[in-house]
């Protein structure tokens, strides 16, 4: 779980860094780009949740009943 959180945090930090750079360069649409970047990072993390859930179930010895 910690690795999952760290990966999401790093991805969001990259988005924030890109936003700050775009602001310094006075590029238009910087906020929209940051929102899109954050959305992509979040969507990628959501895709990993079933795998994470399976790993947690396995580590706790919970049998998978086929649903998540």
N, C-alpha and C positions, 0 to 999 in steps of 0.2 A: 504494500500500500504506500509506503514511504517513497519508493522509486516512482510510482505512478504520480504522486503529488509533485515530486521534484521535477519530473519531466514536463508536467503541465506548467509549473512555475517557470522553468527555463524557457519554454516556448512563448509564454506570455511576456517574459522579460525581453526576448528578441523583438516581439511586436512593439513593446514600449520603446526600445532603443531605436527601432526604425522610425517610429513616430517622432521621437526627439530629434533625430537627424533631419527628417523632412521639415520639421518646424524651423530648425536653424537655417535650412536652405530655402525657407519660405515657399515650399511647394504647396500648391493647392490640393485639397482633398486628403491631407495628411490624416485627419480624423477618420475619414471613411476607410482609408487604407488600414489604419490601426484596428478598426472594428472588424474589417474583413479578415485580417491576420489573426485576431483573437478568436473569431468564429471558427476559422480553420483549425486552430490549435485545440479548441474545445471539441469540435467534431471528431478530430483524430483521437482525442482522449476517450470520447464516448464509445468509439469503435473498439477500444481496448477493454472496456468494462466487462464484457462476457468472459474474456480470457482471465482477467484479474479475479472475477468471481469464481471461476473454476479452480484457479490456483488456491484461493482462500478456502474453498470447500475441501479441496484435497488436503491442505495443511491441517484442517480441523477434523479430518476424517468424516466429512459429510458426503453421503452418496448423492450423486446427481440424479434428480428425478426427471430430468429432461426439460425443465423450465428455468427461465431466468427472468 
